[in-house]
Amino acid sequence: MASSTSIGDRFLTRVERAGNRLPQPFNLFLFLFLLTGVVSTGLAWGGVDVTVPGADEPVVIRGLFTGEGLAWFTSNLGANFIGFPPLVTVVTILLAIGIAEKTGFLAAGIRRTMGSAPRWALPYAVGFLGVCGSVMSDSIFVVVPPLAALAFKAAGRHPMAGLLGGFAAAGAGYSTSIVPTSLDALFAGITNAVIPTVPALEQAADPVNPLSNYFFNAVSAVVLTLVAGFVIDRVLEPRLVRQGVPTEEHAEAGEVEHAHEHATGTDLTADERRGLRAAVLALGVLTVVVLVAVLVPASPWRNADGGFLPASPLLDSIVFVVFAYFAVGGYVYGRVSGTISGFGEVPRMMGEALRDMTPFLVLAFVLGQFIALFDWSGVGSGLAVAGADALESVGLTGLVVIFGFMLLCSVLNLFIISGSSMWTLMAAVFVPLFGILGYEPAFVQAAFRIGDSATQIITPLNPYMIVLLTFVRRYEPQAGLGTLIARMLPFVVPFWIAWALVLLVFVQLDVPLGPGNGIYVEGAG
C-alpha cells in the first residue's frame, strides 16, 4: 500500500483501521441484537413507555428476554429473515442481473455507451445516476454501483471508484431527484396527517403534495451531482490508486468464466453490435407494452382514483419492471450475439448470480433478526422521541434550530434508516413545533430530507452496506466495514454542507420550494 502523505489520507486510514477492528458483520449484528435485547428487557422491566406526539396511545417498550419477547422471537425467526425488506429487492433483481451480466449484455452496453464519452465526465454521470436514481426506489443500490464499476473499467479508470461513488451518490442523495418519486408522495402523506394536530397551523399553512419540494429537489439534485462527481474524481479515485487497490475481480474457485467478461476495450465485435441492436429493439417493444398497459384508463396498475400517486400497483411493481428489463435485454443479447445457446442456460446464470450473493444472504439472516427486534421492541421510537425532546428543550428559534433539527436527523439516521419511519416520528414533533415558529410544513419536510440521507452511507445498520461490501470483496477479499466507512466519509460532509447551503439560499431569497409552497406560514417570518 502506498504511503499516505496528506492529513486527509492519514485520517481516513485511521478510520479504516479502526472500523476494520470491529467484529465481522455477522458477529457485529449478533452483538447488536443481543445488546438491543438486554436494553429493551431492562426498559420493559422498568415499565418504560414512549409518548409519540400524535399517537393515540404511548408505545410500551417490550423486552426480548421476557416471556412475551422469547415467544415472539421463536415464533418469528424465519419470518424475520424472509421478511427482511431488502431480500425482496436484492435477490429478485440479482436473478435478472445475472442473466444480463453473464451473457455480456451489461458489459457490451457500457462499453458501447462509454466509448464516445469523455473520461472526465464519467464521475459526474455516475453522480447524476446515483442522485436521481431514487425514482427506482431501493433498486438503485443494487443496479447503479456495479454498472458504474463496469463503466469506469471500460474507460480505463478504477472500477472501484465507480462502484463506491455510485453507492455514495445513491445513498447520500436518496431523498432528492429531478423527477417526482414515490418518496415525495409518501412524505407528503405523512406531513399532511400531522398538520391537523395544530388547528391554527391547519388553517394557515399550505397543503403539502408530492410536488411541494420539487423546486428544491431539482436544484439540490444538480448541486449534489456536481459534488458527487468532484469527490469521485478528485478524492476517491486518487486515494484508491495511492492505496494500490486492485482493479480486477478475484475469481472464485469453480466459477464459470466467459471470454466476454474480460473484454475491457470500447470496440465491439460484429456479434456484439448485432446483439446490442436486437436487445435495444426488444427493450423498446417492452417499453411500449408497459406504457400501453399502464396508460389505458381502466389499467389495473392504477389506484382507486385512476392515478399513480401516492400509491398504486404500478409503484409496487418497480422491482418487476427492473427485473423484466434486465432479463429480456440480457437474454435477447445472449441469443443474438451467440454467448448463450438457449433458454436452458438461464437457470445456470441465475444460480451463478445467487452464488455471488451468498455472503449477503447469510448476513441478512442475522440483520433481519436485529431490525425486527429494533422495531418490535419500540427502542427505535424511544431513540427518536428522546432526541426530539432534547432538541426542543434547547429553546432556540430561527435557522439555528432548523440546522440543529437537520443534525439530529443525521444522527438518528445512523440507527433508523427507514426514511418513512423516521419522518413519521419526527414530523409528529417538529411539523407542529416549527409551524408555531412560523415555518411551512413543506419547509420542515425539505429540511428533513437533508438529515435523512447524508449519513446513511456510513452506518452499518444500512442493509445495503452489506450488499456493497459483497461487491467490494470481489476486488478486496479482506475489506471490512471500516473500509467502506472510510471511503464513504469524504461524501458525507460535502453532501450535507452543499445541500444545507441550497436550503439556505431558498430561505434567504424566500423563493417557493415547490408550486404553491413557500418557506414561511403567511403572516409569519
N, C-alpha and C positions, 0 to 999 in steps of 0.2 A: 504494500500500500504506500502510495506517495505520501511524503510528509506534509502535514498541514502547516501553512505559513501564516494564514490570516487569523484574526481573532474569531471571525465567524466560523471558520473551519474548525478551530480548536474547540469552540463552544459546542458545535453540532457533534463533533467526535465524542465529547464527554457525554452529551445527551444519549448518543447511540450506545456507548459502552454501558452507561447506567441503565438504559432501557433494556439492553440485552441481558442484564443481570437479573431481570425479572424472570420468574419461572416460565417454562414453556407454556404457550397459550392454553393448552388443555388444563395444566396444573393451576395456572393463574385463575381461570374461570371457576375451577373447582373450589379454590380457596375463597374467591369472592362469593360463591354460592353458600359456602359454609358460614362465612362471615355475616352475610345478609341473614342467614338462618338464625345465628346467635343473636344478632342485634334485634331482629324482628321478634324473637321469642322474649327477650328482655323487655321490649316495649309492650308486648302483649301482656306479659305478667304484670306490668305496671299499670295496665288499663289505659294506655295512651290512645287517644283518637285525634284525628286531624280535621279541622273545620275548613272545608274548601268553600270559599265565597261563592254564593250562587247555588250550592248544592242543597238539596232538601234535608239531608242528614249527614252527620260527620262520618268520616272514613275511619273505621276502627282498625287499628294495626293488628294484624294476625301473625302469629309466630309459627315458624316451621316446626320447632321441636315441642309442639303441643299435640294433643290428640287429634285436633282438627287438622293441624298442619301436616302431620305424618300421614293421616288418611288421604289428604289432598295429594301429597307427593306420590304415594304408592299407587293411587288411582290414576294419576295423570302423567306418569313417567314417559310413556310412549306418545301421548298426545302433546306433551310439551316439546318433544323432539320433532314429530311430524308436523306439528302446528307452528314450528319456528318460521316466521313470515318469510325470511329470505330464501328458504328452501323452495318455495313455490316459484319464485323468480329465477333464482340461480340455476337450479337443476333443470328446469324446463327449457330455459333459453340455451343453456350449455349443450343440451342434446342437439339443438339445431345448429349452434355454432360449430359443434363437432363436425357436422356434415360440410358446412361452408369452409371450415379450416382444412379438414383432411383432404377434400377434393382439390384444394388450391385456389378456390374462388376468392377468399379474402385476400390472400397474398397477391394474386393477379390483379384484383380490383384496386388494391392500394398501390401497387407498382404502376399501374396504368394511370391512376388519378394523380399520383405524385410525380410522375415522370416529367411533366412540364411545369410543376410548381417550384418556385424558388425555395432553396433550403431554409433561408432566413424566415420564411413565412410559416413554416410548419408549427413552431411553438404557439403562434397566435391562432392558427387553425385549430389546434388541439384545445387551446384555451376557450375558443368560441364554442366548439362542440361540447366541451365539458360543462361550461357555464350555462349554455342554453339547452342542454340535453335533458333537463328535468321534465320536459314535456313527455319523455319516455318513462317517467317515474323512476323506481329503483332499478329498472333495467339498465339505466345509464352506467351504473357501477360495474356491470358485467360486460357491457358492449364496448364502451369507448376506450378503456385502458389498453386491452390487447390490440385493438385496431390501431391505436396511436403508436404502440410499440412497433407494429408492422410498418407503419408509415415512416417512422424515423429510421428504421433499419433499411428500408428501400431507398431512402435518400442518403444513406451513408452516415447517418447520425446515430447517437447512442439510443438503442431501443428502450432502455430503462427510463430515459428521460421522458419519452412519450408515455410509457406505462404509468409512471408515478405522476407526471404532470396531468395526464388525463383524469386520473382519480382525484387529484387535488382540486382541479378546476370543477369537476362534477360535484364533489362533496362540499367544498368551502363556498361554492356559489349556488348551492342547490335550490335556495328559495327564490331565485330570480330567473328570468328568461325574457327574450324579446317577444315571445308569444305567450298568451294566457295558458295556464296549465290547470290540471285538476286540483293542484295545491292551492291555487288562487281561490277557487270555488270553496274548497274545504275551509280555508282560513276565514273567508268572508262569512260562511255559515256560522262558525264558532263565534266570531265577533258580533254578529247581529243577535245571536242568542243571549249575549251578555248585556248589550246596551239597555234593555228594558229594566235592569236591576236598579238604575238610577233614573227616575221619572223625568227629571229636568234634562238629563242628557238625551233621553229618548225623544223629547220634544225639540231639542235644539240641534242635535247632531245630524249629519248627513247619513243616510243609509249606506251600508257597505255592500259592494257587489264584487264579482270576480275581476272587474277592471279597475277597482278603486286604487290600486297601487301600480297601474300599468305604466304611466309615465316614469315613475320612479324605477320600476323594474327594468324598463327598456334602457334608460341611461345607465343604470347600475350594471346591466349585462355588458354593455360596450366597455365601460371602465374596467370591470373585472376581467374581461377578455384580454385587454392590454396588460393588466397587471400579471395575469397568469402567464401570458406569452413571455413577458420580460423575465419573470422569475425562472421559468423553464430554461430560457435561452442563456441568461447571464449568471444564474446561481446554481440551479440544479444540475444541468448537464456538465458544466465545467467541473463541479465537485465530483461527479461520477467518474469523469475522466481522470482527475487527480487521484482518486481512490483506487483506480485500476479495476473498476467493476466490470465483470465480463460482459461482452456484447453478444455472446452465443448462449443458447439454452443448453443445459446439461441433459443429454439423452438418458432416459431411464432404461434399465436392462429389460430386454424383451419388447421394447417399443417398436412398432412398425414404422419404418421410415419411408418417406416418399420423396422422390427427387425434386418435385416442385416446391417442397417445403424449405429447401436450401437455396432456392434462387433468390438473389438479392438485387440483381440488376433491374433497371426500369424497362428494358426492351423485352417485349413479349414475343413468344413464338407464334406461328400462324395458328396452331391449335388453340393456344391460349386466347388469342384475339377472337377466334371463332366462338369459343366457349363463353367469353365475356359478352359478345353481342347477343348470343342466344339467352344468356341469363338476364341481361337487361331487358330484352323483349318479354321474357316470361314475367319478370317483376312488373313491367308496365301493364301487362294483362291482369296480373294480380291486383295492382292498384286500381284499375278500372272496376274490377269485380267488387273490391272493398267499398269504393265510392258509391257504386250503384246500390250496394246492399244497405249502406247507412244513410244515404241521402233521400231515398224514396220516402214519401210522407208516412207510410204505415210501417216503416222499418222496425223490426223487433229490437234493434240496437239503440233505439231512442228511449227516453224516460217517459213517465206517465204524462208529462206536459208536452211531449213531442220534441224535446230538445236534448242536449247532451250534457249540459251543466245544471247543477253542480255534481250530479251523479247520473250515470246511465250504464246500460250494458256495454256500450262502446268503450267507455273509460275502463270498465272492468275487463275488457278484452285486450288491453295493451300487450300483455305477455303473449297472447295468441298471435297478435299481428306481428310482433317482432319474431316469434318462432317461425311463422309462415314465410316471412321474407328471407330469413337466413336459410331455412330448409329448402325452399323452392329454388332460390338462386344458386345455392351450393350444388343441389342435385342436377339441375339443368346444365350448369357449367361442367360438372364432372362427366356427364354422359357425352356432351358435345366435344369437349376437349380430349376425352379419352382417359382421364385419370381414374375413372371407375368404369366397370363393365356392365353394371346393372344395379337394380334396387336391392339385390341381396347383400351388397356391401354396406348399405345404410346402417343396419344394426351394429356391425363391427365398428363403424366410425363413431356411432353414438356411445358404444361401450368404451372406446378409447377416450372420448371426452369425459365420461364419468370417472374413469380410472384416474385421469389427471386431477380430478377434484376430490379424490378420496380423503386427503387430509382435511379438507374443509368439512366434509360430511361427518368425520369423526369429531371435529371441534364443534360442529353445530349441535351435536348431542348434548354436550355439557353447557354450551352457551344458551341453548333453548331452555334448559332447566333453570339457569340463573335468571334470565329475563322474565320467565314465567313467575318465578318466586318474587322478583322485584316488584312485579305488577300486582300479584295476588296478595302479598303481604301488606301493601299500602305504604311501604317505605319510600317509594318514588314520589307519591303525593306529599308525604311528610317533608321530604327534602325541598320540593318546590315551594310549598307554603311557608316553610321556615325561612327560606331565602327571600321570599317576597316580603314577609313581615320584617325582616332585618332591614331591607332597603327602605320600606315605608317608614320605619321608626327613625331613620336618619332625619327626616323632616325637611329635606331640601326641595327646591322648586326649580322650574325652568329647565333649560337644556342639561344642566348638571345631573339632575335626577334621571333624565332621559338616557344619558350616556351611562349612568350607573345601572339603569334597568338593562341596557344592552350588555353590559359586562356581566350582570347577574345571569342573564340568559346564556351567555357564552360559557360560564362556569357550570350551570345546571345542565347544559348540553353535553357535558362530559359524562353525565350519568343518565340523562333521559334523552335518548337520541331520536325518539319519535317526535317530529315537529308538531303533529296534530295533538298528541297527548300533552306536550308541554304547553302549547298555546291554549288548550282547554283550561289548564290550571292557571297559567299566567294571565290570560285575558280576564278571568273572573275577578282578579285582584286589580290589575293595572288599567284596564279599559275604564272602569268607573273612577279609579284614583286620578288618572291623567285627564279624564273628562271633566272632573271637578276643577282641575287646574287650567282647563280651557283648551285641551288638545283633542282633536277629532279622533274617533276610534280608528279610522283608516291610517292615521299617522302613527298611532301606537302599534298597529299591526305592521307597518313598514319598519319601524324600529326593531320590532321583534325578529323580523327576517334576518337582520344582520347578526344578532347574537345567536340565533338558532343555527346558523350554517357554518360560520368560520371555524369553529373548534371541533366539529365532528370528525375531521380527518386526523385528529391526534388522540382520540380516545379509544382504548382497547375495547370499549363496550360497543363500538360500532361494528356490527357483524360483517359488514363489507370490508373492514380492515383485514379480516381473516381471509376473505376472498383475494384481496390484494396480496397478502403475504404468500398465498399459494402461487400466484403468478410470479412474484418476485423470486421465490425459491427455485423457479425454473432456471434462473440465472445465477443466483446466490443461494445454494442449498443451506448455508449456515445462517441466513438472515433471520432476525427476530423482530419482535415488536419495537425494540429500540431502534432498529434500522429504519423502520417505517416512520416512527415518530420524528426522528432526526431529519429525515428527508421531507417530511410534510411541514415541519415548523417554519421553514422560510416562506411558506404560502400564507400562514395563519395571520400574522401581524399585518403584512401589506394588504391582504384582503380586508381585514377588519377596519384598518385605518382608511383605505380608499373608499370603502362602502359607507363608512360613517361620514366621510367628507362629502360624499354625494348627498346624503341626507341633510347635512348641514347647509349645503348650497340651496337645497329646496326650501329649507326653513328661512334662511337669510333673504332669499328672493321672494318668499311667500308665494310660490307657484303651486298649482294643483299637483297632487301625487297621482291623480288619475282623473278621468272625466267626472266632474262634479264633486270631487273630494279634495278639500284643502287641508291646511295644517291646523288651523285654529277653529274652534267652535265659534259660530257667528256671535260677535259681541265680546269675545274673549281675546287674549293675546295682545 
